[in-house]
Amino acid sequence: MIHLESVTRDNIEELIELSVREDQQSFVSTVAESLAQAYVYSENAYPFAVYEDDILVGFIMMGYYEVKQYYTLWKFLIDYRYQNKGYGRQALILGLKYIKEKFNPPNIYTGVAPGNTVAKDLYKSVGFEDTGLIECGMEEMKLKYPMTIKIN
């Protein structure tokens, strides 16, 4: 069963070892880079380890973007060894539910690197829509509320 756990002393070393396929590396930050950002923006960053039972399979970080005053899916990756097993979709839904239950924002945003069709399709599968805005080299997507995550 997929679940999210806090980043702790017990799992940080293993988290840092997570990696995507070589052809995906230009699309996502490493977990170490993401955790450095989470440290600097600790009041607005919500990082989690993604587990399938007791096996670490990925990393997700939600956040609050003060400049635009909205919540965001900030960082997300599933380790290359565990991709294409449905873990990403389940983890994404859990991350979105966390933000909804804790903050109940009107929308959640994310950015997708151009060419990252796998991520874009995944985000669309749960209800994200393109906004048409490209900022900092990322294509913006928005999940509107009331959040009706598409489960199927």
C-alpha positions in Angstrom: 0.0 0.0 0.0 1.3 3.4 -1.0 1.7 5.9 1.9 3.6 9.1 2.6 6.0 9.5 5.6 7.9 12.5 6.9 11.5 12.9 6.0 13.6 11.9 9.0 17.1 11.0 10.1 16.1 7.4 9.5 15.2 7.8 5.8 17.2 10.8 4.6 20.2 8.8 3.3 18.0 6.4 1.4 15.9 9.3 0.0 19.0 11.0 -1.4 19.8 7.8 -3.3 16.6 7.9 -5.3 17.0 8.6 -9.0 15.1 8.8 -12.2 16.1 7.3 -15.5 18.9 9.2 -17.3 16.5 10.5 -20.0 14.4 12.0 -17.2 17.1 13.8 -15.2 16.7 17.1 -17.0 13.0 17.2 -15.9 13.4 16.9 -12.1 15.6 18.1 -9.3 17.5 15.5 -7.3 16.1 14.7 -3.9 19.2 16.3 -2.3 18.4 19.6 -4.2 14.8 19.4 -3.2 15.6 18.8 0.5 18.0 21.8 0.5 15.1 23.9 -0.8 12.8 22.4 1.8 15.3 23.4 4.5 15.6 27.0 3.3 11.8 27.3 2.8 10.9 25.2 5.8 7.8 27.2 6.7 6.3 26.6 3.3 7.7 23.2 2.2 6.1 19.9 2.9 8.4 17.1 1.8 7.5 13.4 2.1 9.0 10.0 1.4 6.8 7.8 -0.7 6.6 4.2 0.4 5.0 1.0 -0.9 4.6 -0.9 2.3 8.1 -0.6 3.8 10.0 0.0 0.5 11.0 3.6 -0.4 9.9 4.2 -3.9 9.8 8.0 -4.3 9.7 11.6 -3.1 7.0 14.3 -3.2 7.1 17.8 -1.9 4.2 20.2 -1.8 4.6 23.8 -1.0 3.2 27.3 -0.6 4.5 29.8 -3.2 4.4 33.1 -1.4 5.1 35.2 -4.4 1.9 34.1 -6.1 0.1 33.1 -2.9 -0.9 29.6 -4.0 -0.1 26.0 -3.1 1.9 23.9 -5.4 3.0 20.4 -6.2 6.7 21.5 -6.0 8.8 18.3 -6.5 7.9 14.8 -7.4 9.7 11.7 -8.5 9.4 8.0 -8.5 12.7 6.1 -8.5 13.5 4.5 -11.8 13.3 1.0 -10.3 9.6 1.5 -9.3 8.2 3.4 -12.3 5.3 2.1 -14.3 3.7 0.3 -11.4 1.0 2.9 -10.5 2.9 4.3 -7.5 3.2 7.8 -9.0 -0.5 8.3 -9.4 -1.3 7.0 -5.9 1.5 9.2 -4.4 0.3 12.2 -6.3 -3.3 11.8 -5.1 -2.0 11.4 -1.5 0.0 14.6 -1.8 -2.9 16.5 -3.2 -5.2 15.2 -0.5 -2.7 16.4 2.1 -2.8 20.0 0.8 -6.6 19.9 0.5 -7.2 18.5 4.0 -4.6 20.8 5.7 -5.2 24.1 3.9 -8.2 23.7 1.6 -7.0 26.1 -1.1 -9.1 27.1 -4.1 -6.5 25.6 -6.5 -3.2 23.8 -6.6 -0.6 24.5 -9.2 2.4 22.7 -10.7 5.0 23.3 -13.3 6.0 20.7 -15.9 9.2 20.9 -18.0 8.5 21.1 -21.7 8.8 17.6 -23.2 7.9 15.8 -20.0 4.8 14.2 -21.4 4.8 11.4 -18.9 4.4 13.9 -16.0 1.9 16.0 -17.9 -0.3 13.1 -18.7 -0.1 11.9 -15.1 -1.2 15.3 -13.8 -4.0 15.6 -16.4 -5.2 12.1 -15.3 -6.0 13.5 -11.8 -7.6 16.7 -13.0 -4.8 19.3 -13.7 -5.3 21.5 -16.7 -2.9 23.6 -18.7 -3.1 27.4 -17.8 -1.2 28.4 -21.0 1.5 30.2 -18.9 5.1 29.3 -19.3 7.3 30.7 -16.4 10.9 30.0 -15.6 10.9 27.4 -18.4 8.0 25.5 -16.9 4.5 24.9 -18.3 2.0 25.8 -15.6 -0.9 23.5 -14.7 -3.7 24.1 -12.3 -6.0 21.8 -10.3 -9.3 23.5 -9.6 -11.4 23.2 -6.5 -13.6 21.9 -5.3 -11.0 19.2 -5.9 -12.4 16.3 -7.7 -9.4 14.1 -8.3 -10.1 11.7 -11.0 -9.6 8.2 -9.5 -10.0 6.2 -12.6 
